[in-house]
């Protein structure tokens, strides 16, 4: 299967042609998408997309940029929302010290709330991390010591040390269009060393369009370019890349029934 593990189809960039974007994805062979929650105020739109389409599932959570508006968020609230049908993950959540749109201590506290919800529900945690390698590594290690949880390092572009630590802790990794950028040699080097049984692909649309579409609004149909680049980096055939990422996806998002023959 071709699966886009991280889409933001509720974003305003798709307001004029959302149905056409979904149709183009299907036409390109994308058979499944995971619609990602970035804040609770838009969760109904996120969940609505999953409920309206048999090939779309969703998560629940708050991006670190939005942490300042989720100071009172509790694990109980996330758990409550996570029992809804077609919710298959917790997040996107984590740390972003590049933009610092929320105070760092607030980001960390809200991130830990998501971890607690992931542990309680057994759902995978979708982790965003940028320029916060040491703090992220510390939180992941501390929380795993308190009790195991599964997690995905989404759109991984951080350093090799964090990648190694996360892999030791059992992380999955998703590869995005950044891996296709000409200057992204370090990203490709890290992709080459990721655990082969725990790699999946994503677009993070409408952001980070892969080559040859860089600079345009991204969409899930273009995840095929990411899959091709992953195959090139790892020395896999296209069929092998598709099979490996499919296996890894269903091992992580195990609330999603695997279609017969996939």
Secondary structure, DSSP 8 states (H G I E B T S, - for coil): -EEEEEE-TTSGGGTTTHHHHHHHHHHTTEEEEEE----GGGHHHHHHHHHH-TTEEEEE---GGGGGG-TT--HHHHHHHHTSTTEEEEEEEEEETTT--S-HHHHHHHHHHHHHHHHHH--EEEEEEES-HHHHHHHHHHHHHHS---EEETT--S-HHHHHHHHHTT-EEEE-GGGGSTT-HHHHHHHHTS-GGGEEE---BTS---TTSTTS---GGGHHHHHHHHHHHHT--HHHHHHHHHHHHHHHSTTS---TT-
